[in-house]
Amino acid sequence: MKKTTASFKITDENKQVSILTDIQIFTKPSGRGYISVLIPSLAIDTIAKDENDVAAAVNEAICSFFIIAKKFGKGIEEELKLLN
């Protein structure tokens, strides 16, 4: 299993929310030829087609998390507080 970190910045319409944090990301080959991508701090498990696709898979998964937090949760800031 390979461990890396990622940083991200969130923009919410006209309001810019800056969150600078390192998120641990774990990758490992899956049995189907894909790469399993785990982001435990956000409770996210996704896949990438190869090493070049890992960054895109992480970006899409985190963006989806934020969209869902805004639409169905208590907002990005509150959802992140619940995870920490």
N, C-alpha and C positions, 0 to 999 in steps of 0.2 A: 504494500500500500504506500502510495506517495503522498506526502503532506506538503501543501503550499498555502499561501495566504493571498487574500485579495482585499483591495480597498474600494470603496464606492462613494459616490456623491448622489444625493437625491434632489430632484427638482420637482416641485409640486405646483403646477400652473404658474401663477404670478409670484408665489412665495417660494423662496429657495431655502431649503433645509440642508444644512451641511452636516453630514455625519462622516467623520473620519475614523475608521476602525479597521482592524485586521480581522478577517474572517478566515478561520481554518477550513481548508478544502482538502478532502482526501479523494484520491483516484486509485482505482484498481481495475485490471482487466476483468471483464465479465466472461462468462462461458459462451456467449453468443457472438464474440468478436467485437463487441463494443467496449467502451470504458465506463465503468460505474463511477459517478461523481457524487460524493456525499458532502453536504454542508450541515454538520450537526447543530451548529448554533441557531440555524433557522429551521431545523427539522426538515431539510430538503434532501431528496434522493432523486437524481436524474441520470441521464446517460449522454454520452458523446460518441460520435462515430469513430473518432480517432484523436490523437494528441492535439492536432491542430484545431479541433472542434471544442475542446474543453472550455476555453475562454468564452466562446459564444453560448455554450450550454449553461455555464455559470451565470452569465449576464441575463439570459432569458429566464432562468429560474428565479433569480433575485428580483427582476422586474415584475414577474408574475406574482411573487410574494407581496410586493409593495402594492400592486393593483388590487389584489384580494384584500389586503389589510385596509386599504382605503375604502373599497366598496362594501365589504362585508364585516370588517372588524371595527376597531376603535381608532383607526388611523395609524400611520407608520410609526410615529413616535411612541404611542402607547403599546403597539404590538412588539416593538423592539424592547421596551422596558420589561414586558412580560417574559421575554426570552432571556434577559440578563438576570 
